Amino acid sequence: MNDQSLLSEETISNKIYFIRNQKVMLDFGLASLYEVETRRLNEQVKRNISRFPSDFMFQLTEIELENLM
């Protein structure tokens, strides 16, 4: 594997947030790591929902989103 293709720990840790007492990555952060559009990532999760545990994701409230921004 080429050194340029490896993600740095800092790159990943900058995309992790602490929300509802859990460490989480937002969909757009995860999509950027995989180099895909956010909507495509969400489409694939919805198509394959049975592959994910029930606590894999949750939707932010408007207030939580505003606090992050």
PDB file of N, CA, C, O and CB in Angstrom:
ATOM      1  N   MET A   1       0.853  -1.193   0.000  1.00  0.00           N
ATOM      2  CA  MET A   1       0.000   0.000   0.000  1.00  0.00           C
ATOM      3  C   MET A   1       0.886   1.239   0.000  1.00  0.00           C
ATOM      4  O   MET A   1       1.898   1.300   0.699  1.00  0.00           O
ATOM      5  CB  MET A   1      -0.963   0.008   1.232  1.00  0.00           C
ATOM      6  N   ASN A   2       0.513   2.156  -0.742  1.00  0.00           N
ATOM      7  CA  ASN A   2       1.252   3.395  -0.927  1.00  0.00           C
ATOM      8  C   ASN A   2       1.003   4.341   0.254  1.00  0.00           C
ATOM      9  O   ASN A   2      -0.126   4.463   0.730  1.00  0.00           O
ATOM     10  CB  ASN A   2       0.852   4.069  -2.258  1.00  0.00           C
ATOM     11  N   ASP A   3       2.060   5.005   0.719  1.00  0.00           N
ATOM     12  CA  ASP A   3       1.968   5.880   1.890  1.00  0.00           C
ATOM     13  C   ASP A   3       0.957   7.007   1.708  1.00  0.00           C
ATOM     14  O   ASP A   3       0.333   7.441   2.676  1.00  0.00           O
ATOM     15  CB  ASP A   3       3.325   6.467   2.198  1.00  0.00           C
ATOM     16  N   GLN A   4       0.793   7.482   0.476  1.00  0.00           N
ATOM     17  CA  GLN A   4      -0.132   8.581   0.238  1.00  0.00           C
ATOM     18  C   GLN A   4      -1.590   8.155   0.411  1.00  0.00           C
ATOM     19  O   GLN A   4      -2.449   8.994   0.681  1.00  0.00           O
ATOM     20  CB  GLN A   4       0.080   9.138  -1.154  1.00  0.00           C
ATOM     21  N   SER A   5      -1.875   6.860   0.258  1.00  0.00           N
ATOM     22  CA  SER A   5      -3.258   6.406   0.359  1.00  0.00           C
ATOM     23  C   SER A   5      -3.670   6.130   1.808  1.00  0.00           C
ATOM     24  O   SER A   5      -4.853   5.932   2.084  1.00  0.00           O
ATOM     25  CB  SER A   5      -3.453   5.154  -0.480  1.00  0.00           C
ATOM     26  N   LEU A   6      -2.709   6.116   2.729  1.00  0.00           N
ATOM     27  CA  LEU A   6      -3.027   5.875   4.128  1.00  0.00           C
ATOM     28  C   LEU A   6      -3.593   7.142   4.763  1.00  0.00           C
ATOM     29  O   LEU A   6      -3.109   8.246   4.513  1.00  0.00           O
ATOM     30  CB  LEU A   6      -1.779   5.397   4.894  1.00  0.00           C
ATOM     31  N   LEU A   7      -4.598   6.970   5.566  1.00  0.00           N
ATOM     32  CA  LEU A   7      -5.188   8.106   6.266  1.00  0.00           C
ATOM     33  C   LEU A   7      -4.457   8.317   7.578  1.00  0.00           C
ATOM     34  O   LEU A   7      -4.149   7.360   8.288  1.00  0.00           O
ATOM     35  CB  LEU A   7      -6.700   7.889   6.509  1.00  0.00           C
ATOM     36  N   SER A   8      -4.188   9.547   7.891  1.00  0.00           N
ATOM     37  CA  SER A   8      -3.515   9.830   9.147  1.00  0.00           C
ATOM     38  C   SER A   8      -4.509   9.732  10.293  1.00  0.00           C
ATOM     39  O   SER A   8      -5.713   9.911  10.108  1.00  0.00           O
ATOM     40  CB  SER A   8      -2.856  11.221   9.115  1.00  0.00           C
ATOM     41  N   GLU A   9      -3.997   9.450  11.456  1.00  0.00           N
ATOM     42  CA  GLU A   9      -4.833   9.382  12.655  1.00  0.00           C
ATOM     43  C   GLU A   9      -5.524  10.715  12.883  1.00  0.00           C
ATOM     44  O   GLU A   9      -6.680  10.754  13.305  1.00  0.00           O
ATOM     45  CB  GLU A   9      -3.995   8.994  13.889  1.00  0.00           C
ATOM     46  N   GLU A  10      -4.829  11.798  12.609  1.00  0.00           N
ATOM     47  CA  GLU A  10      -5.393  13.137  12.795  1.00  0.00           C
ATOM     48  C   GLU A  10      -6.562  13.378  11.840  1.00  0.00           C
ATOM     49  O   GLU A  10      -7.569  13.969  12.231  1.00  0.00           O
ATOM     50  CB  GLU A  10      -4.310  14.208  12.585  1.00  0.00           C
ATOM     51  N   THR A  11      -6.438  12.927  10.596  1.00  0.00           N
ATOM     52  CA  THR A  11      -7.514  13.089   9.626  1.00  0.00           C
ATOM     53  C   THR A  11      -8.782  12.408  10.113  1.00  0.00           C
ATOM     54  O   THR A  11      -9.874  12.967  10.012  1.00  0.00           O
ATOM     55  CB  THR A  11      -7.101  12.527   8.264  1.00  0.00           C
ATOM     56  N   ILE A  12      -8.636  11.213  10.637  1.00  0.00           N
ATOM     57  CA  ILE A  12      -9.797  10.464  11.128  1.00  0.00           C
ATOM     58  C   ILE A  12     -10.318  11.065  12.425  1.00  0.00           C
ATOM     59  O   ILE A  12     -11.526  11.248  12.579  1.00  0.00           O
ATOM     60  CB  ILE A  12      -9.435   8.985  11.341  1.00  0.00           C
ATOM     61  N   SER A  13      -9.427  11.373  13.357  1.00  0.00           N
ATOM     62  CA  SER A  13      -9.880  11.886  14.656  1.00  0.00           C
ATOM     63  C   SER A  13     -10.576  13.239  14.531  1.00  0.00           C
ATOM     64  O   SER A  13     -11.413  13.577  15.368  1.00  0.00           O
ATOM     65  CB  SER A  13      -8.700  12.005  15.612  1.00  0.00           C
ATOM     66  N   ASN A  14     -10.247  14.012  13.512  1.00  0.00           N
ATOM     67  CA  ASN A  14     -10.923  15.300  13.293  1.00  0.00           C
ATOM     68  C   ASN A  14     -12.357  15.126  12.817  1.00  0.00           C
ATOM     69  O   ASN A  14     -13.132  16.082  12.824  1.00  0.00           O
ATOM     70  CB  ASN A  14     -10.152  16.130  12.282  1.00  0.00           C
ATOM     71  N   LYS A  15     -12.717  13.917  12.405  1.00  0.00           N
ATOM     72  CA  LYS A  15     -14.066  13.646  11.911  1.00  0.00           C
ATOM     73  C   LYS A  15     -14.930  12.940  12.961  1.00  0.00           C
ATOM     74  O   LYS A  15     -16.071  12.572  12.682  1.00  0.00           O
ATOM     75  CB  LYS A  15     -13.997  12.800  10.643  1.00  0.00           C
ATOM     76  N   ILE A  16     -14.392  12.753  14.152  1.00  0.00           N
ATOM     77  CA  ILE A  16     -15.119  12.081  15.222  1.00  0.00           C
ATOM     78  C   ILE A  16     -15.628  13.127  16.208  1.00  0.00           C
ATOM     79  O   ILE A  16     -14.883  14.001  16.651  1.00  0.00           O
ATOM     80  CB  ILE A  16     -14.218  11.033  15.939  1.00  0.00           C
ATOM     81  N   TYR A  17     -16.906  13.020  16.540  1.00  0.00           N
ATOM     82  CA  TYR A  17     -17.554  13.941  17.472  1.00  0.00           C
ATOM     83  C   TYR A  17     -18.111  13.153  18.647  1.00  0.00           C
ATOM     84  O   TYR A  17     -18.361  11.953  18.536  1.00  0.00           O
ATOM     85  CB  TYR A  17     -18.679  14.747  16.770  1.00  0.00           C
ATOM     86  N   PHE A  18     -18.301  13.819  19.749  1.00  0.00           N
ATOM     87  CA  PHE A  18     -18.894  13.204  20.936  1.00  0.00           C
ATOM     88  C   PHE A  18     -20.318  13.733  21.053  1.00  0.00           C
ATOM     89  O   PHE A  18     -20.531  14.886  21.429  1.00  0.00           O
ATOM     90  CB  PHE A  18     -18.053  13.513  22.239  1.00  0.00           C
ATOM     91  N   ILE A  19     -21.285  12.888  20.732  1.00  0.00           N
ATOM     92  CA  ILE A  19     -22.696  13.272  20.727  1.00  0.00           C
ATOM     93  C   ILE A  19     -23.488  12.211  21.478  1.00  0.00           C
ATOM     94  O   ILE A  19     -23.302  11.015  21.251  1.00  0.00           O
ATOM     95  CB  ILE A  19     -23.234  13.443  19.269  1.00  0.00           C
ATOM     96  N   ARG A  20     -24.363  12.642  22.363  1.00  0.00           N
ATOM     97  CA  ARG A  20     -25.196  11.729  23.155  1.00  0.00           C
ATOM     98  C   ARG A  20     -24.342  10.685  23.891  1.00  0.00           C
ATOM     99  O   ARG A  20     -24.698   9.510  23.980  1.00  0.00           O
ATOM    100  CB  ARG A  20     -26.221  11.024  22.247  1.00  0.00           C
ATOM    101  N   ASN A  21     -23.225  11.151  24.402  1.00  0.00           N
ATOM    102  CA  ASN A  21     -22.292  10.294  25.139  1.00  0.00           C
ATOM    103  C   ASN A  21     -21.720   9.158  24.302  1.00  0.00           C
ATOM    104  O   ASN A  21     -21.385   8.100  24.834  1.00  0.00           O
ATOM    105  CB  ASN A  21     -22.977   9.721  26.344  1.00  0.00           C
ATOM    106  N   GLN A  22     -21.608   9.372  23.003  1.00  0.00           N
ATOM    107  CA  GLN A  22     -21.027   8.378  22.106  1.00  0.00           C
ATOM    108  C   GLN A  22     -20.080   9.067  21.135  1.00  0.00           C
ATOM    109  O   GLN A  22     -20.296  10.214  20.746  1.00  0.00           O
ATOM    110  CB  GLN A  22     -22.131   7.608  21.339  1.00  0.00           C
ATOM    111  N   LYS A  23     -19.037   8.356  20.754  1.00  0.00           N
ATOM    112  CA  LYS A  23     -18.171   8.853  19.691  1.00  0.00           C
ATOM    113  C   LYS A  23     -18.826   8.482  18.371  1.00  0.00           C
ATOM    114  O   LYS A  23     -19.142   7.317  18.130  1.00  0.00           O
ATOM    115  CB  LYS A  23     -16.714   8.264  19.798  1.00  0.00           C
ATOM    116  N   VAL A  24     -19.027   9.483  17.515  1.00  0.00           N
ATOM    117  CA  VAL A  24     -19.711   9.254  16.242  1.00  0.00           C
ATOM    118  C   VAL A  24     -18.996   9.964  15.101  1.00  0.00           C
ATOM    119  O   VAL A  24     -18.266  10.935  15.301  1.00  0.00           O
ATOM    120  CB  VAL A  24     -21.165   9.724  16.324  1.00  0.00           C
ATOM    121  N   MET A  25     -19.229   9.452  13.912  1.00  0.00           N
ATOM    122  CA  MET A  25     -18.807  10.127  12.690  1.00  0.00           C
ATOM    123  C   MET A  25     -20.061  10.494  11.940  1.00  0.00           C
ATOM    124  O   MET A  25     -20.977   9.681  11.815  1.00  0.00           O
ATOM    125  CB  MET A  25     -17.855   9.234  11.819  1.00  0.00           C
ATOM    126  N   LEU A  26     -20.110  11.705  11.442  1.00  0.00           N
ATOM    127  CA  LEU A  26     -21.261  12.147  10.664  1.00  0.00           C
ATOM    128  C   LEU A  26     -21.175  11.588   9.252  1.00  0.00           C
ATOM    129  O   LEU A  26     -20.092  11.257   8.768  1.00  0.00           O
ATOM    130  CB  LEU A  26     -21.345  13.686  10.633  1.00  0.00           C
ATOM    131  N   ASP A  27     -22.304  11.489   8.609  1.00  0.00           N
ATOM    132  CA  ASP A  27     -22.335  10.877   7.284  1.00  0.00           C
ATOM    133  C   ASP A  27     -21.398  11.569   6.295  1.00  0.00           C
ATOM    134  O   ASP A  27     -20.740  10.902   5.496  1.00  0.00           O
ATOM    135  CB  ASP A  27     -23.746  10.896   6.745  1.00  0.00           C
ATOM    136  N   PHE A  28     -21.332  12.891   6.342  1.00  0.00           N
ATOM    137  CA  PHE A  28     -20.465  13.576   5.373  1.00  0.00           C
ATOM    138  C   PHE A  28     -18.977  13.352   5.666  1.00  0.00           C
ATOM    139  O   PHE A  28     -18.160  13.370   4.746  1.00  0.00           O
ATOM    140  CB  PHE A  28     -20.768  15.074   5.372  1.00  0.00           C
ATOM    141  N   GLY A  29     -18.622  13.143   6.924  1.00  0.00           N
ATOM    142  CA  GLY A  29     -17.231  12.828   7.266  1.00  0.00           C
ATOM    143  C   GLY A  29     -16.850  11.445   6.801  1.00  0.00           C
ATOM    144  O   GLY A  29     -15.763  11.244   6.260  1.00  0.00           O
ATOM    145  N   LEU A  30     -17.732  10.490   7.006  1.00  0.00           N
ATOM    146  CA  LEU A  30     -17.488   9.119   6.566  1.00  0.00           C
ATOM    147  C   LEU A  30     -17.433   9.047   5.039  1.00  0.00           C
ATOM    148  O   LEU A  30     -16.587   8.357   4.470  1.00  0.00           O
ATOM    149  CB  LEU A  30     -18.579   8.177   7.108  1.00  0.00           C
ATOM    150  N   ALA A  31     -18.339   9.762   4.392  1.00  0.00           N
ATOM    151  CA  ALA A  31     -18.349   9.790   2.925  1.00  0.00           C
ATOM    152  C   ALA A  31     -17.043  10.362   2.376  1.00  0.00           C
ATOM    153  O   ALA A  31     -16.520   9.871   1.376  1.00  0.00           O
ATOM    154  CB  ALA A  31     -19.540  10.617   2.412  1.00  0.00           C
ATOM    155  N   SER A  32     -16.521  11.389   3.023  1.00  0.00           N
ATOM    156  CA  SER A  32     -15.262  11.970   2.530  1.00  0.00           C
ATOM    157  C   SER A  32     -14.096  10.996   2.696  1.00  0.00           C
ATOM    158  O   SER A  32     -13.193  10.966   1.861  1.00  0.00           O
ATOM    159  CB  SER A  32     -14.954  13.283   3.270  1.00  0.00           C
ATOM    160  N   LEU A  33     -14.110  10.204   3.765  1.00  0.00           N
ATOM    161  CA  LEU A  33     -13.051   9.203   3.941  1.00  0.00           C
ATOM    162  C   LEU A  33     -13.083   8.146   2.837  1.00  0.00           C
ATOM    163  O   LEU A  33     -12.046   7.679   2.367  1.00  0.00           O
ATOM    164  CB  LEU A  33     -13.183   8.529   5.308  1.00  0.00           C
ATOM    165  N   TYR A  34     -14.307   7.782   2.437  1.00  0.00           N
ATOM    166  CA  TYR A  34     -14.472   6.789   1.369  1.00  0.00           C
ATOM    167  C   TYR A  34     -14.477   7.415  -0.018  1.00  0.00           C
ATOM    168  O   TYR A  34     -14.577   6.716  -1.026  1.00  0.00           O
ATOM    169  CB  TYR A  34     -15.755   6.018   1.575  1.00  0.00           C
ATOM    170  N   GLU A  35     -14.367   8.736  -0.059  1.00  0.00           N
ATOM    171  CA  GLU A  35     -14.333   9.489  -1.307  1.00  0.00           C
ATOM    172  C   GLU A  35     -15.568   9.230  -2.171  1.00  0.00           C
ATOM    173  O   GLU A  35     -15.467   8.966  -3.369  1.00  0.00           O
ATOM    174  CB  GLU A  35     -13.077   9.142  -2.086  1.00  0.00           C
ATOM    175  N   VAL A  36     -16.741   9.312  -1.527  1.00  0.00           N
ATOM    176  CA  VAL A  36     -18.017   9.194  -2.227  1.00  0.00           C
ATOM    177  C   VAL A  36     -18.899  10.357  -1.795  1.00  0.00           C
ATOM    178  O   VAL A  36     -18.617  11.024  -0.800  1.00  0.00           O
ATOM    179  CB  VAL A  36     -18.710   7.817  -1.934  1.00  0.00           C
ATOM    180  N   GLU A  37     -19.964  10.594  -2.545  1.00  0.00           N
ATOM    181  CA  GLU A  37     -20.918  11.634  -2.164  1.00  0.00           C
ATOM    182  C   GLU A  37     -21.710  11.149  -0.955  1.00  0.00           C
ATOM    183  O   GLU A  37     -21.977   9.956  -0.812  1.00  0.00           O
ATOM    184  CB  GLU A  37     -21.872  11.990  -3.350  1.00  0.00           C
ATOM    185  N   THR A  38     -22.078  12.078  -0.097  1.00  0.00           N
ATOM    186  CA  THR A  38     -22.840  11.743   1.106  1.00  0.00           C
ATOM    187  C   THR A  38     -24.143  11.044   0.740  1.00  0.00           C
ATOM    188  O   THR A  38     -24.528  10.068   1.384  1.00  0.00           O
ATOM    189  CB  THR A  38     -23.129  13.006   1.932  1.00  0.00           C
ATOM    190  N   ARG A  39     -24.816  11.534  -0.278  1.00  0.00           N
ATOM    191  CA  ARG A  39     -26.096  10.927  -0.652  1.00  0.00           C
ATOM    192  C   ARG A  39     -25.922   9.484  -1.114  1.00  0.00           C
ATOM    193  O   ARG A  39     -26.793   8.648  -0.876  1.00  0.00           O
ATOM    194  CB  ARG A  39     -26.767  11.745  -1.752  1.00  0.00           C
ATOM    195  N   ARG A  40     -24.799   9.187  -1.775  1.00  0.00           N
ATOM    196  CA  ARG A  40     -24.543   7.813  -2.225  1.00  0.00           C
ATOM    197  C   ARG A  40     -24.284   6.895  -1.031  1.00  0.00           C
ATOM    198  O   ARG A  40     -24.749   5.756  -1.012  1.00  0.00           O
ATOM    199  CB  ARG A  40     -23.340   7.775  -3.197  1.00  0.00           C
ATOM    200  N   LEU A  41     -23.548   7.384  -0.042  1.00  0.00           N
ATOM    201  CA  LEU A  41     -23.303   6.602   1.167  1.00  0.00           C
ATOM    202  C   LEU A  41     -24.627   6.292   1.860  1.00  0.00           C
ATOM    203  O   LEU A  41     -24.871   5.150   2.249  1.00  0.00           O
ATOM    204  CB  LEU A  41     -22.349   7.358   2.128  1.00  0.00           C
ATOM    205  N   ASN A  42     -25.479   7.298   2.015  1.00  0.00           N
ATOM    206  CA  ASN A  42     -26.774   7.109   2.664  1.00  0.00           C
ATOM    207  C   ASN A  42     -27.673   6.154   1.869  1.00  0.00           C
ATOM    208  O   ASN A  42     -28.401   5.354   2.457  1.00  0.00           O
ATOM    209  CB  ASN A  42     -27.472   8.459   2.840  1.00  0.00           C
ATOM    210  N   GLU A  43     -27.624   6.237   0.551  1.00  0.00           N
ATOM    211  CA  GLU A  43     -28.403   5.309  -0.285  1.00  0.00           C
ATOM    212  C   GLU A  43     -27.977   3.869  -0.037  1.00  0.00           C
ATOM    213  O   GLU A  43     -28.816   2.979   0.098  1.00  0.00           O
ATOM    214  CB  GLU A  43     -28.241   5.657  -1.779  1.00  0.00           C
ATOM    215  N   GLN A  44     -26.670   3.645   0.022  1.00  0.00           N
ATOM    216  CA  GLN A  44     -26.163   2.288   0.212  1.00  0.00           C
ATOM    217  C   GLN A  44     -26.504   1.740   1.603  1.00  0.00           C
ATOM    218  O   GLN A  44     -26.799   0.555   1.756  1.00  0.00           O
ATOM    219  CB  GLN A  44     -24.653   2.261  -0.001  1.00  0.00           C
ATOM    220  N   VAL A  45     -26.459   2.605   2.600  1.00  0.00           N
ATOM    221  CA  VAL A  45     -26.839   2.167   3.950  1.00  0.00           C
ATOM    222  C   VAL A  45     -28.311   1.767   3.950  1.00  0.00           C
ATOM    223  O   VAL A  45     -28.669   0.724   4.497  1.00  0.00           O
ATOM    224  CB  VAL A  45     -26.574   3.293   5.004  1.00  0.00           C
ATOM    225  N   LYS A  46     -29.168   2.588   3.339  1.00  0.00           N
ATOM    226  CA  LYS A  46     -30.601   2.274   3.296  1.00  0.00           C
ATOM    227  C   LYS A  46     -30.869   0.977   2.542  1.00  0.00           C
ATOM    228  O   LYS A  46     -31.725   0.189   2.942  1.00  0.00           O
ATOM    229  CB  LYS A  46     -31.375   3.419   2.646  1.00  0.00           C
ATOM    230  N   ARG A  47     -30.137   0.757   1.449  1.00  0.00           N
ATOM    231  CA  ARG A  47     -30.315  -0.471   0.662  1.00  0.00           C
ATOM    232  C   ARG A  47     -29.880  -1.717   1.424  1.00  0.00           C
ATOM    233  O   ARG A  47     -30.415  -2.805   1.210  1.00  0.00           O
ATOM    234  CB  ARG A  47     -29.535  -0.374  -0.637  1.00  0.00           C
ATOM    235  N   ASN A  48     -28.915  -1.551   2.305  1.00  0.00           N
ATOM    236  CA  ASN A  48     -28.330  -2.695   3.011  1.00  0.00           C
ATOM    237  C   ASN A  48     -28.532  -2.601   4.518  1.00  0.00           C
ATOM    238  O   ASN A  48     -27.670  -3.028   5.286  1.00  0.00           O
ATOM    239  CB  ASN A  48     -26.843  -2.799   2.699  1.00  0.00           C
ATOM    240  N   ILE A  49     -29.649  -2.054   4.943  1.00  0.00           N
ATOM    241  CA  ILE A  49     -29.895  -1.776   6.352  1.00  0.00           C
ATOM    242  C   ILE A  49     -29.778  -3.034   7.214  1.00  0.00           C
ATOM    243  O   ILE A  49     -29.387  -2.940   8.377  1.00  0.00           O
ATOM    244  CB  ILE A  49     -31.270  -1.157   6.524  1.00  0.00           C
ATOM    245  N   SER A  50     -30.103  -4.184   6.681  1.00  0.00           N
ATOM    246  CA  SER A  50     -30.042  -5.424   7.469  1.00  0.00           C
ATOM    247  C   SER A  50     -28.608  -5.814   7.840  1.00  0.00           C
ATOM    248  O   SER A  50     -28.405  -6.641   8.729  1.00  0.00           O
ATOM    249  CB  SER A  50     -30.694  -6.562   6.695  1.00  0.00           C
ATOM    250  N   ARG A  51     -27.640  -5.241   7.182  1.00  0.00           N
ATOM    251  CA  ARG A  51     -26.232  -5.539   7.485  1.00  0.00           C
ATOM    252  C   ARG A  51     -25.678  -4.734   8.652  1.00  0.00           C
ATOM    253  O   ARG A  51     -24.562  -4.986   9.106  1.00  0.00           O
ATOM    254  CB  ARG A  51     -25.388  -5.283   6.269  1.00  0.00           C
ATOM    255  N   PHE A  52     -26.444  -3.773   9.138  1.00  0.00           N
ATOM    256  CA  PHE A  52     -25.969  -2.890  10.196  1.00  0.00           C
ATOM    257  C   PHE A  52     -26.713  -3.161  11.500  1.00  0.00           C
ATOM    258  O   PHE A  52     -27.917  -3.420  11.490  1.00  0.00           O
ATOM    259  CB  PHE A  52     -26.134  -1.421   9.783  1.00  0.00           C
ATOM    260  N   PRO A  53     -25.998  -3.101  12.618  1.00  0.00           N
ATOM    261  CA  PRO A  53     -26.691  -3.269  13.903  1.00  0.00           C
ATOM    262  C   PRO A  53     -27.659  -2.109  14.143  1.00  0.00           C
ATOM    263  O   PRO A  53     -27.503  -1.028  13.575  1.00  0.00           O
ATOM    264  CB  PRO A  53     -25.668  -3.364  15.066  1.00  0.00           C
ATOM    265  N   SER A  54     -28.647  -2.347  14.980  1.00  0.00           N
ATOM    266  CA  SER A  54     -29.684  -1.335  15.211  1.00  0.00           C
ATOM    267  C   SER A  54     -29.132  -0.027  15.781  1.00  0.00           C
ATOM    268  O   SER A  54     -29.733   1.030  15.586  1.00  0.00           O
ATOM    269  CB  SER A  54     -30.731  -1.885  16.152  1.00  0.00           C
ATOM    270  N   ASP A  55     -27.996  -0.082  16.481  1.00  0.00           N
ATOM    271  CA  ASP A  55     -27.416   1.134  17.058  1.00  0.00           C
ATOM    272  C   ASP A  55     -26.316   1.732  16.186  1.00  0.00           C
ATOM    273  O   ASP A  55     -25.511   2.531  16.666  1.00  0.00           O
ATOM    274  CB  ASP A  55     -26.861   0.836  18.435  1.00  0.00           C
ATOM    275  N   PHE A  56     -26.275   1.355  14.917  1.00  0.00           N
ATOM    276  CA  PHE A  56     -25.246   1.839  14.002  1.00  0.00           C
ATOM    277  C   PHE A  56     -25.378   3.327  13.708  1.00  0.00           C
ATOM    278  O   PHE A  56     -24.376   4.025  13.555  1.00  0.00           O
ATOM    279  CB  PHE A  56     -25.302   1.063  12.713  1.00  0.00           C
ATOM    280  N   MET A  57     -26.613   3.813  13.630  1.00  0.00           N
ATOM    281  CA  MET A  57     -26.795   5.218  13.265  1.00  0.00           C
ATOM    282  C   MET A  57     -28.014   5.803  13.968  1.00  0.00           C
ATOM    283  O   MET A  57     -28.907   5.092  14.428  1.00  0.00           O
ATOM    284  CB  MET A  57     -26.939   5.365  11.741  1.00  0.00           C
ATOM    285  N   PHE A  58     -28.008   7.120  14.028  1.00  0.00           N
ATOM    286  CA  PHE A  58     -29.169   7.852  14.523  1.00  0.00           C
ATOM    287  C   PHE A  58     -29.184   9.207  13.850  1.00  0.00           C
ATOM    288  O   PHE A  58     -28.162   9.671  13.346  1.00  0.00           O
ATOM    289  CB  PHE A  58     -29.143   7.995  16.078  1.00  0.00           C
ATOM    290  N   GLN A  59     -30.334   9.836  13.844  1.00  0.00           N
ATOM    291  CA  GLN A  59     -30.494  11.146  13.214  1.00  0.00           C
ATOM    292  C   GLN A  59     -30.320  12.238  14.264  1.00  0.00           C
ATOM    293  O   GLN A  59     -30.878  12.157  15.358  1.00  0.00           O
ATOM    294  CB  GLN A  59     -31.882  11.266  12.522  1.00  0.00           C
ATOM    295  N   LEU A  60     -29.551  13.244  13.925  1.00  0.00           N
ATOM    296  CA  LEU A  60     -29.361  14.375  14.820  1.00  0.00           C
ATOM    297  C   LEU A  60     -30.614  15.235  14.858  1.00  0.00           C
ATOM    298  O   LEU A  60     -31.343  15.337  13.871  1.00  0.00           O
ATOM    299  CB  LEU A  60     -28.152  15.211  14.387  1.00  0.00           C
ATOM    300  N   THR A  61     -30.854  15.846  15.997  1.00  0.00           N
ATOM    301  CA  THR A  61     -31.925  16.830  16.083  1.00  0.00           C
ATOM    302  C   THR A  61     -31.408  18.133  15.466  1.00  0.00           C
ATOM    303  O   THR A  61     -30.205  18.285  15.250  1.00  0.00           O
ATOM    304  CB  THR A  61     -32.394  17.045  17.576  1.00  0.00           C
ATOM    305  N   GLU A  62     -32.284  19.038  15.193  1.00  0.00           N
ATOM    306  CA  GLU A  62     -31.873  20.342  14.632  1.00  0.00           C
ATOM    307  C   GLU A  62     -30.940  21.071  15.596  1.00  0.00           C
ATOM    308  O   GLU A  62     -29.977  21.707  15.169  1.00  0.00           O
ATOM    309  CB  GLU A  62     -33.114  21.225  14.325  1.00  0.00           C
ATOM    310  N   ILE A  63     -31.221  20.982  16.879  1.00  0.00           N
ATOM    311  CA  ILE A  63     -30.389  21.654  17.888  1.00  0.00           C
ATOM    312  C   ILE A  63     -28.987  21.040  17.921  1.00  0.00           C
ATOM    313  O   ILE A  63     -27.996  21.766  18.008  1.00  0.00           O
ATOM    314  CB  ILE A  63     -31.048  21.559  19.290  1.00  0.00           C
ATOM    315  N   GLU A  64     -28.899  19.715  17.853  1.00  0.00           N
ATOM    316  CA  GLU A  64     -27.587  19.058  17.850  1.00  0.00           C
ATOM    317  C   GLU A  64     -26.784  19.484  16.618  1.00  0.00           C
ATOM    318  O   GLU A  64     -25.587  19.755  16.716  1.00  0.00           O
ATOM    319  CB  GLU A  64     -27.747  17.514  17.883  1.00  0.00           C
ATOM    320  N   LEU A  65     -27.437  19.539  15.476  1.00  0.00           N
ATOM    321  CA  LEU A  65     -26.757  19.955  14.259  1.00  0.00           C
ATOM    322  C   LEU A  65     -26.285  21.401  14.346  1.00  0.00           C
ATOM    323  O   LEU A  65     -25.164  21.714  13.946  1.00  0.00           O
ATOM    324  CB  LEU A  65     -27.671  19.779  13.061  1.00  0.00           C
ATOM    325  N   GLU A  66     -27.128  22.275  14.864  1.00  0.00           N
ATOM    326  CA  GLU A  66     -26.740  23.680  15.028  1.00  0.00           C
ATOM    327  C   GLU A  66     -25.543  23.811  15.968  1.00  0.00           C
ATOM    328  O   GLU A  66     -24.648  24.620  15.723  1.00  0.00           O
ATOM    329  CB  GLU A  66     -27.923  24.505  15.564  1.00  0.00           C
ATOM    330  N   ASN A  67     -25.524  23.025  17.037  1.00  0.00           N
ATOM    331  CA  ASN A  67     -24.403  23.074  17.981  1.00  0.00           C
ATOM    332  C   ASN A  67     -23.099  22.628  17.341  1.00  0.00           C
ATOM    333  O   ASN A  67     -22.032  23.133  17.691  1.00  0.00           O
ATOM    334  CB  ASN A  67     -24.699  22.206  19.192  1.00  0.00           C
ATOM    335  N   LEU A  68     -23.173  21.693  16.413  1.00  0.00           N
ATOM    336  CA  LEU A  68     -21.959  21.237  15.733  1.00  0.00           C
ATOM    337  C   LEU A  68     -21.417  22.289  14.775  1.00  0.00           C
ATOM    338  O   LEU A  68     -20.205  22.427  14.611  1.00  0.00           O
ATOM    339  CB  LEU A  68     -22.233  19.947  14.977  1.00  0.00           C
ATOM    340  N   MET A  69     -22.313  23.020  14.153  1.00  0.00           N
ATOM    341  CA  MET A  69     -21.900  24.015  13.170  1.00  0.00           C
ATOM    342  C   MET A  69     -21.460  25.250  13.905  1.00  0.00           C
ATOM    343  O   MET A  69     -21.064  26.234  13.279  1.00  0.00           O
ATOM    344  CB  MET A  69     -23.037  24.341  12.172  1.00  0.00           C
TER     345      MET A  69
END
